[in-house]
């Protein structure tokens, strides 16, 4: 059973997260040959002030 963890900055819509889950699942079905029902996808949203880029938070960078 493939288990995928995706870390991304907060702020995506429910529709965008649904699309990510669907597309990642389909990629694993095609690449590994497992049934879609065996794929698990976990999206963890990270607050922008907890994500650093070059020593600065993503919030400070306006991301």
Beta strands, then each sheet from edge to edge (+ up, - down):
strand 1: 3-9
strand 2: 40-46
strand 3: 52-53
strand 4: 56-57
sheet 1: 1+ 2+
sheet 2: 3+ 4-
end
